[in-house]
Amino acid sequence: MAQKIYPDAASALEGLLKDGLLIASGGFGLCGLPERLLDAVRDSGIKDLTFVSNNAGIDNEGIGKLLRTRQVRKMISSYVGENKEFERQYLSGELEVEFCPQGTLAERMRAGGAGIPGFYTKTGVGTLVAEGKESKVFNGEEYILEQGIFADLALVKGWKADTTGNVVFRKTARNFNVPAAQCGKVCVVEVEEIVEAGSLDPDCIHLPGVYVQRLFCGAPYDKKIEFRTTRTTDMG
């Protein structure tokens, strides 16, 4: 078995990066974000990238950093509301955006990982989402055809992994990381801890090592807060 463990993000991405890649990135807001890998992609200087991600993080975090450096040509996303630079580039015509309903986006990524080129769904029928897409009637109801996503590269953030690449995610950080990992031709994972093979409960594995080509420990991590909301307390 080829060695999967690398010392850092830059070495784990060595030989994989080039202009024009389609990259699937896990995470939801700042939760489960492959931040070390995204920083390494930014530092590499590659450009004209298409990112498949639920959103683009927030300003200057996650994919937001690559928007700042103009390395992203297109985003395939379901939510962009917390990123002002994303909004600015989209409204000014600098960034191409393919909006996709959140569940449909997850299924498009999962379908790609399963080798399924397309599937029919009712989501988006009769809306802008359906424009230009093939439709078909099943049992008297209309469905639209959505295409599976086959990414060149998947960037994933996990909690723990063993030395063979089996990965466990912690709570909601599982989010889009699993379908992102599955739809990538090559999957690179950063984790908080790497343990010996056999030490993880097989019934608790969220992402089998067969999907993971490269792995590294990115710890320590700061637990960033997307929004800090407080209230004024009347101490009187």
C-alpha positions in Angstrom: 0.0 0.0 0.0 1.3 3.4 -0.9 2.2 5.7 1.9 -0.7 8.1 2.6 0.7 10.3 5.4 2.5 13.6 4.6 4.1 16.2 6.9 2.0 19.2 5.9 -0.5 20.6 3.4 2.0 21.8 0.8 3.7 18.4 0.5 0.3 16.6 0.5 -0.7 18.7 -2.5 2.6 18.4 -4.4 2.1 17.4 -8.0 -1.7 17.8 -7.8 -2.1 21.5 -8.4 -2.5 23.3 -11.8 -4.6 26.1 -13.2 -8.2 25.4 -14.1 -8.9 22.6 -11.6 -12.4 21.7 -10.4 -12.0 21.4 -6.6 -14.6 20.0 -4.2 -14.1 21.5 -0.7 -15.8 20.3 2.5 -17.1 22.6 5.2 -20.2 24.6 6.1 -19.4 28.2 7.0 -16.3 27.8 9.2 -17.3 24.4 10.4 -15.2 21.5 9.1 -13.3 23.8 6.8 -10.0 22.4 5.3 -8.2 25.6 6.1 -4.6 24.3 5.9 -5.3 22.9 2.4 -7.0 26.0 1.2 -4.1 28.2 2.5 -1.7 25.9 0.6 -3.8 26.2 -2.6 -3.7 30.0 -2.2 0.0 30.0 -1.6 0.6 27.9 -4.7 -0.6 30.7 -7.0 -2.7 28.5 -9.3 -5.7 30.3 -10.8 -8.9 29.9 -12.9 -10.2 27.5 -10.3 -13.8 26.2 -10.0 -14.8 25.4 -6.4 -17.7 23.1 -5.5 -18.6 24.0 -1.9 -21.7 24.7 0.1 -20.5 28.3 0.5 -17.2 30.3 0.4 -16.6 30.6 4.1 -16.7 34.3 5.2 -14.5 37.2 4.1 -10.9 36.3 4.2 -11.5 32.8 5.7 -11.5 29.5 3.7 -12.3 30.0 0.0 -12.8 33.6 0.8 -9.0 33.9 0.9 -8.7 32.7 -2.7 -11.5 35.1 -3.8 -9.4 37.9 -2.4 -6.4 36.8 -4.5 -8.6 36.4 -7.6 -7.7 32.7 -8.0 -11.3 31.5 -8.3 -13.1 31.7 -11.6 -16.3 30.0 -10.7 -18.2 28.8 -7.6 -20.8 26.1 -7.5 -22.6 26.8 -4.2 -25.9 26.9 -2.4 -25.3 29.8 0.0 -23.2 32.9 -0.3 -24.8 35.3 2.1 -21.9 35.8 4.6 -19.1 36.7 2.1 -19.1 40.3 1.0 -16.2 39.8 -1.5 -18.1 36.9 -3.0 -21.1 39.1 -3.4 -19.1 42.0 -4.8 -17.4 39.8 -7.4 -20.6 38.1 -8.5 -22.6 41.4 -8.9 -19.7 43.0 -10.8 -19.4 40.1 -13.2 -15.9 39.1 -12.0 -17.0 35.7 -10.7 -19.2 33.1 -12.4 -21.6 31.5 -9.9 -23.8 28.4 -10.3 -26.4 28.4 -7.6 -27.6 25.0 -6.5 -30.1 24.0 -3.9 -28.3 22.7 -0.8 -29.7 19.1 -0.9 -29.3 18.9 -4.7 -25.6 20.0 -4.3 -25.0 17.3 -1.7 -26.6 14.7 -3.9 -24.7 15.8 -7.0 -21.5 15.3 -5.1 -22.6 12.0 -3.7 -23.7 10.9 -7.2 -20.3 11.7 -8.6 -18.7 9.6 -5.9 -21.0 6.7 -6.8 -20.2 7.0 -10.5 -23.7 8.2 -11.3 -23.7 10.9 -14.1 -27.1 12.3 -13.4 -30.4 12.0 -11.5 -33.9 13.5 -11.5 -35.3 15.6 -8.7 -38.4 17.7 -8.1 -36.3 20.4 -6.3 -36.2 23.5 -8.5 -39.0 22.6 -10.9 -40.7 25.8 -12.0 -37.9 28.1 -10.8 -34.7 29.6 -12.3 -32.9 26.4 -11.2 -34.7 24.5 -13.9 -33.8 26.8 -16.8 -31.9 25.0 -19.5 -32.2 21.6 -17.9 -33.9 18.5 -19.2 -37.2 17.5 -17.6 -39.2 14.3 -17.4 -42.5 13.3 -16.0 -42.7 10.4 -13.5 -46.2 9.3 -12.2 -47.7 12.6 -13.5 -45.1 14.9 -11.8 -42.3 16.8 -13.4 -38.7 16.3 -12.4 -35.5 18.0 -13.7 -32.2 16.3 -14.5 -29.2 17.3 -12.4 -25.7 16.2 -13.2 -23.3 14.4 -10.8 -20.1 16.2 -9.9 -16.8 14.7 -10.7 -14.1 16.8 -9.2 -10.4 16.8 -10.0 -9.4 17.2 -6.4 -11.2 17.0 -3.0 -10.1 18.9 0.0 -11.4 17.6 3.3 -11.1 18.3 7.0 -11.6 15.4 9.5 -11.2 14.9 13.2 -9.3 11.7 13.5 -7.8 9.3 10.9 -5.8 6.1 11.2 -2.7 5.5 9.2 -4.6 3.7 6.4 -6.8 6.8 5.8 -10.0 5.8 7.6 -11.6 9.1 8.8 -13.9 10.1 11.6 -15.6 13.5 11.7 -16.7 15.3 14.8 -20.4 16.2 15.0 -21.6 18.7 12.4 -18.1 19.0 10.9 -19.1 15.9 8.9 -21.4 18.2 6.7 -20.2 18.4 3.1 -16.8 16.7 3.8 -18.0 13.2 3.1 -19.6 13.8 -0.3 -16.7 16.1 -1.3 -14.3 13.4 -0.5 -16.2 10.8 -2.5 -16.6 12.9 -5.7 -12.9 13.8 -6.0 -10.6 11.8 -8.3 -7.9 12.5 -5.7 -8.8 13.2 -2.1 -6.5 15.0 0.4 -7.5 15.1 4.0 -6.3 17.2 7.0 -7.1 16.0 10.5 -6.5 16.9 14.1 -5.0 13.6 15.0 -3.6 10.5 13.3 -3.8 7.2 15.2 -2.6 3.7 14.5 -4.5 1.4 12.2 -7.0 -0.7 14.1 -7.5 1.7 16.9 -10.7 3.3 15.5 -14.0 1.5 15.9 -14.9 0.1 12.4 -18.6 0.9 13.1 -17.7 4.6 13.7 -15.8 5.2 10.4 -17.5 8.0 8.4 -15.1 7.9 5.4 -13.4 4.7 4.5 -9.7 4.9 3.6 -10.4 3.7 0.1 -11.5 7.3 -0.7 -8.4 8.9 0.8 -5.2 9.2 -1.2 -3.2 11.6 1.0 -3.4 12.6 4.6 -1.7 14.9 7.1 -2.2 16.3 10.6 -2.8 20.0 10.6 -3.1 20.6 14.4 -3.3 22.8 16.3 -6.4 24.5 15.1 -8.2 27.6 16.4 -11.9 27.1 16.8 -13.1 30.1 14.9 -16.6 31.6 15.5 -18.5 32.7 12.4 -20.8 35.0 14.4 -20.5 36.2 17.9 -23.8 37.3 19.3 -24.2 38.8 22.7 -26.9 40.6 24.6 -26.8 43.4 27.0 -27.5 42.2 30.5 -29.3 44.4 32.9 -27.2 44.2 36.1 -29.4 46.6 38.0 
